[in-house]
Amino acid sequence: MVKRLLFLDDIRYPAEVYQYTQQGIFLRKDWHIVRNYDQFVNRILKKGLPEMISFDHDLADENYRKSNAEKTGYDCVKWLIDYCLDNGIDLPKFYCHSMNPVGKENIISLLKNFKKLKQ
């Protein structure tokens, strides 16, 4: 069975996010977890869009530590929007569970603005 929920976070698990969001969806067992930009892109290219994506903003993966070229959840959102445009498909449902308030607002704003343009 393909996991239909995609969780982007470099360290946390969905059940941990439930602790501070109290959103029941984070208790579901069908999350597929990706830890960085490359895993995010590869998962969607291989499996298609999930029902829903939950985004973290700060993704301090190995590439960041080595080259200072961190790809964030915001970069994932920009890629996702291009993917949707290129393939003529709508965004899946989304949530941003990031604890970075500026990053969270940037992700939500970009997704909501794109969704408005598509209407």
C-alpha positions in Angstrom: 0.0 0.0 0.0 1.3 3.4 -0.9 1.5 5.8 2.0 -0.8 8.7 1.1 0.5 11.2 3.7 3.9 12.8 3.2 5.8 14.2 6.3 8.8 16.4 5.6 11.0 16.9 8.7 14.6 16.3 9.4 14.2 15.0 12.9 10.6 14.8 14.2 8.0 12.1 13.6 4.3 12.7 13.1 3.3 11.6 16.6 5.7 14.1 18.1 4.1 16.9 16.1 0.7 15.8 17.4 2.0 16.7 20.9 2.1 20.5 20.0 -0.5 20.7 17.3 -3.2 18.4 18.7 -4.1 17.6 15.1 -5.4 14.0 15.0 -4.1 13.4 11.5 -0.6 13.2 13.0 -1.7 10.0 14.8 -2.4 8.2 11.5 0.0 5.3 10.6 0.1 5.9 6.9 2.7 8.7 6.9 5.8 8.4 4.7 8.6 10.4 6.2 11.2 12.2 4.2 14.0 14.0 5.8 15.4 16.4 3.2 14.7 18.1 -0.2 16.1 15.3 -2.3 14.0 12.6 -0.5 10.9 14.9 -0.9 11.4 15.3 -4.7 12.3 11.7 -5.3 9.3 10.4 -3.4 6.8 12.5 -5.4 8.5 11.7 -8.7 8.3 7.9 -7.9 4.9 7.8 -6.2 3.0 10.9 -7.4 1.4 13.4 -5.1 0.1 12.2 -1.8 -3.3 13.2 -0.3 -1.6 15.6 2.1 1.9 17.0 2.8 3.0 18.4 6.2 6.0 20.7 5.9 8.8 21.6 8.3 10.9 24.6 7.2 14.4 24.0 8.7 16.0 20.9 7.2 19.5 20.7 8.5 20.6 17.8 6.4 24.2 16.6 5.5 24.4 18.9 2.5 23.8 21.9 4.8 26.5 20.9 7.2 29.0 20.3 4.4 28.3 23.1 2.0 26.1 25.7 3.8 23.6 25.3 0.9 20.6 24.2 3.0 17.5 23.4 1.1 14.5 24.2 3.3 10.8 23.2 3.3 10.3 26.5 1.4 12.5 25.1 -1.4 10.3 21.9 -1.4 7.2 24.1 -1.7 8.7 26.0 -4.7 9.5 22.7 -6.4 6.1 21.3 -5.6 4.4 24.3 -7.2 6.5 23.9 -10.4 5.7 20.2 -10.4 2.0 20.9 -10.2 2.2 23.6 -12.9 4.3 21.3 -15.2 1.8 18.4 -14.8 -1.4 20.4 -14.7 -2.4 19.1 -11.3 -3.8 20.7 -8.2 -1.9 20.9 -4.9 -2.6 18.3 -2.4 -3.9 19.3 1.1 -1.1 20.8 3.2 -0.1 21.7 6.7 3.0 23.4 8.0 4.1 22.0 11.4 7.4 24.0 11.5 8.4 25.6 14.7 10.1 28.4 12.8 7.4 31.1 12.8 8.9 33.1 9.8 9.5 30.0 7.8 6.1 28.6 8.6 4.4 31.9 7.5 6.5 31.9 4.2 5.5 28.3 3.4 1.8 28.9 4.1 1.7 32.2 2.2 3.3 30.7 -0.9 1.0 27.7 -0.9 -2.2 29.8 -0.3 -1.2 32.3 -3.0 -0.6 29.5 -5.5 -3.9 27.9 -4.6 -5.7 31.3 -5.2 -4.1 31.7 -8.6 -5.3 28.2 -9.6 -9.0 29.0 -8.8 
